[in-house]
């Protein structure tokens, strides 16, 4: 959608005003043709599962490790050379048997049909003896989101986890195999230098069958965070500045809703899409763990995928939000694993062979896929 032109200062003032006025809006309209769906599962099993036999010579441990032995989950996805490329989180068999206490690395798999994958034998992204080691070791690199830049390169946002604190890291690559790390998205110093934050989805636009990072008012935009979702902008896809209500106070654009599937909190999902109706944000909603606020039809603590629509000219202005999840844990592999409450944790979304493919993590243990018709967005 072409951006309307008006002074940057006026745009910033309008953006903050819209966010303050509209962040709490939750009503669902009679028409939901702005959303993707319905989603169906084309397979009755995960598309990527652990492979205990896979071995990688770890540069920090200086010994072979079984890098995808325990869990393979929470995937990013792009279309490249007429194939679906999935970058997935893999946990080794080190550490204690607790969530977040193994070392995570990112593996790469490809598919000609979006359903059946061939994976590389070693991870393509991992903690190493580099400037980010202190942020990524020994916990690792987690939960990727991936976009293609306008110049054909790739930009990765991921969680840096050293088992003490976490941030969104940014990395770039020409080919999805060779990566350059750029450090925390919001910078290493300043008001956000010590903030713990995760989950960043960069806004894209469907062009020639691929989702490409989109400009709005001359900037790139990213929805980020869990508990409360916020928004940031960037001139270069690497350095990001939050939209603020006041200095050091990011504007909140999406919050939890009592009695809904996101009654616990929302968390950013795959890269959003700029459409004719607005910015479509697929996000992950956690059901409340206990109490009257929880959605009674879902297990306490379960993660489901929801959808929200934001104004294309004012990325912090919430327009619509579905009351029901578009995908929630139902299958055995979505409800059995290291996160027993169940997850359909969406992180990868591509338009491929005339339909939408949504790649998601299952119970922090597997990768699965759901598909949806092209609909108005894919035409």
N, C-alpha and C positions, 0 to 999 in steps of 0.2 A: 504494500500500500504506500503510495507516495506520501512523504511527510509534509505537513503544512509548514510554511516558513514564517517565523516570527522571532523577535529578539530572544536570545538565550536566557537573559535574566527573567523576562516575562514567562518563558516556558518553565523555568525552575520554580517560580512562584506558583504558577498554575498546577504544576505537578504535585507539590507539597499540599496545596489546598485540596486537590482532588483526593489525595491519599488520606488526609485527615477526615474528609467528609464521607468517603466511600469504603474505607477498609472493612467496616463492620457489616456491609451489605451482604445478605445471604439468600435473598429470595430467588427462587428458580422460576424462570418465565414459562409460559405455556409452550413456547417453541424452544427446542433444544438443538436446532439444526446447526448451531455453531460448534457443537461438540463432536468428537469422534465416537464411532460405535454403530451398532453394538459389537462388542468384542466376543469372539469365540475362540476356543482352543482347538487348533487343527490337529494336535497330537495329544495322546493321553499319557505322555511322559516328558520329562525334561529334555532339553536339546543339548545341554552341556552338564556333565556330571564329573565328580572327582576321578582322577586317574592316579592311584597310589604309585604306579610304576614310573611316572615322570620324574626325571632327575635333572637338577640344575646345579652347576658349580657356583655357589654363592660367593660373591666377592668380599663380603664382610665376615662371614663365618670361615671362609677359606676352606670349605669342604662341600661335598655333594649334599643337597637337600631334596627331599620329596616335596616339591614346591606346590603341587595341587593335590595333595594326598587326602585332605580332610573335607574341604568345601570349595565349591566353585559357584559363584553367585554374583548378584548385583552388577549387571552388564551395561556397557555403553554400546552404541551401534552407529555405523554410517554405511552408505552405499559407495563402493569404490570399484571401478572397472567392472561394473555390472554384477557385482557380488555384494552380499551383506557381510560386513566385517564387524565382528563383535569383540570388544575388549572387555574381559571379565575379571573379576576379583577371584584370586585363588589363595587359599590358606594352606600352609604347610603343616606338618605334624610336630612342630616345636611348641614350646610353652606349655601352659596348663590348659585343661579342657574347660575353658571359659570363653564366652564371646569376647572378641577383641584381644585375646591373649596369645594368639598365634601370629606369625609374620605373614602379611599379605603382599602379594605381587600381582601384576596384571598379565594375563595371557591373551593371545590373539587367535581367533578362529574365523574361518571364512565359509561361505555357503553360496551355492549357485541357485538355491531355491528358497532360502530363508529359513529352512527347517532342519536340514541335515548339515552338520558342520565338520570341517577338518581343522584341527588346531595345530599350531606350531609346538614343537617339543619343549621349548624353553620360554620363560616369560620374556616379554619385550620391554617391561617397565618395572623397576624395582628399586629398593634402597641400595645405595652404592656409596663409595668413598667420594662424595661430592659435597657441594655447599649445603645441600638439604639433608644430609645425614642426621644431623641433630634433631630434625623435625620428623624423620621417617623411620628411625631405628630405635627399638627393635619391632615396633608395631607394624610398620610397613606402609604401603600405599593402597588406598581403599576406594571403593564406590565411585568409579569413573563416570563422567559425562563427557561426551565427545561431539565436536562440531567441525565441519569443514569451513575454512576461512574463504573469503572472496578470492584470494590468490591461489586456491587449490591446496594449501597446506592444511594441517589439522591442529586444533586447539583442544587440549585436555584439561578439564578441571577434576580434581580428585581430593580425597582426604589424606592429609599427612598426619600420621599417628605414631607418636613415640611412647605411648602408654602413659603419658602424663598430660599432654595437651594435644589439641588438634586444630588444624586450619585447612582452608581450601588452598591447595597448591595449583599452579598453572604450569603447563608444559606444552611445547609445540613440536611438530614433526612433519617432514615432507612425505612420509610413506607409512606411518603407523608402526614402524619398527625402530627407527633411530629418533631419539627424543632429546630435547633440550629443556631442562628444568629452569623455571623463572622465579620460583619462590612463592610466598603467600600472595593470594589475589589482592588483598587489601593492604599489602605492604608489611614490612618487618618492624617499622617504627610508627610513631604517631598514635592517634586515638584508637586504632584498631590493631596495633602491634601485638598486644597481649590478649586479644579477644579469641575465645574458642568458638569456631564456627565451621560449618560443613555444608555440603550439598549445593552446588552451583550449576544452574542451567542457563546457558547463553541462548538468547532469542535468535531463531532462524527463520528463513523464508524458503518455501518450496520453489526451486528453480530447476527446470530441465530434469525433473525426477529426483533431485537431490535436495537435502536441507542444507542451506548455506547461511552462515552468520549474517544477520540483517542489520542494516543501518536504520535508525530512527532519529530524525533530527541531527544527523551527522555523527551519531555515536552508536556503539554497540551496547546492548543491555543484557543484564543477567539477573535472574531471580535466584535468591540464595537463602540458605538457612533452614533450620528445623526449630520446632517449638513455635517460632514466629517467622514467616517468610518475609523477606525484604527485597529491595531491588537496588542495583548499582549500574553505573555506566562506565564506559571505557572508550578511549580514542583508538586503541590498538589491540584489543582482546587479551592483553596481558596485565595491564595496570588498571585497577578498578577503584571507583569511588562511590560509596553508598549515597543514595538520595537521603538527605537528612531533614528531620523536623527541626533540629537545632544542632549546633556543633557536637559531634560525637554521639548523636542520638539518631540512628537510622529509622526512617519511616517504616512502619509495619503495614504490609499489604494483605496478609492472609493470616488468620488466627483460628483457634479451635472453635468448635460449635457443640455445645452440650446436646446429647441425645443423638448425634450423628456419627457416621463412621470415622470422622476426624475429631471426635470429642476429646481425645488425648492431645493431639497437636497435628498440624500439617508439616510436611517436609517437601522441599523442592524435588521434582521428579526429573524426567528427561528434558533436553533442551526444548523450550517452548517454541510455538510457531506463530509467526505474524500472518494473519489471514485478512480477508476482506471484512470480516466481522469484528476483528480485534486480535489481541494476543492470546492464543490458546495455551493455557498452562495445565499440563497433566501433572498432578502432584500426588504424594503419598500421605494418606491420613492414618494416624494411629488411633485406634479405639482406646477409650479410657481404660485403665487397668482395673478399676473398681468403682463402685458407687452408682448413684442414679444418673450420672452424666453419660454413662457408657451406652452404646448402641446394643440393645439386647439381642439382636439377631447375629451378632458377631462375637467371637471369643474375646474376652478381655485382653487388651494389648495387641490385637491383630492389626496388621497393616493392609490397607486397601488402596486402590488407585482411584482418585477423583479428578474432576476437571473444573477449571475456572476460566473466565474470560475477562481480560483487561483491555482498557482503551488503547487503541493503536497509537494515538498521539500523546497519551499520558500513561505510560507503563505502570504507574503506581495506582491507577484508578480501577477498582474492581467493578465490573459491570454485571456479571452473572456467575453463578456457582451451582453446580448440580448438588441436589440434596442426597442422592444415592450414589454409591460407588460404581464405577464403570467396570471394575474387576476386583474381586475379593477372594480370600482363600477358601477353596472348596475341595480341590483334589488332594489325595493323600500326600503327594510330594510337596504340596504347598503348606501342609500342616504338620509335617513330621521332619525333624531336623534339629539343628542346634537352637532354633527359635521356635519352640513348640506351639506358641500361640498362633503362628501362621503368618506368612507374608505373601502378597503379590506386589513386590516392591519394584515399581517401574523406574527404569533409568535409561533405556535405549528405545528410540522410536525412529523408524525409517519408512519412507514410501517406496514400495518395491513391487514390480510386476502388477501395478494397478491397484494395490491395496496397502493398508497400513499394517506394519508389523511392530508390535510392542514387546520388547524383551524385558524380562523382570526376574528378580531374585525370589526364590522359593525357600522360606523358612531359614534364610541365611545358609543354604546348603546347595542349591541347584540353580540353573538358569532354565527358564521356560519362555514360551512365546505365545502371544494371543494376536489374532488378526481382526481387522475391521474393514468394511467397504470403503472405497475412496470417498464417497459422499461429496458434498460441495467443496470441501477443502482440497481434495485431490484432483479436481477437474480443471 
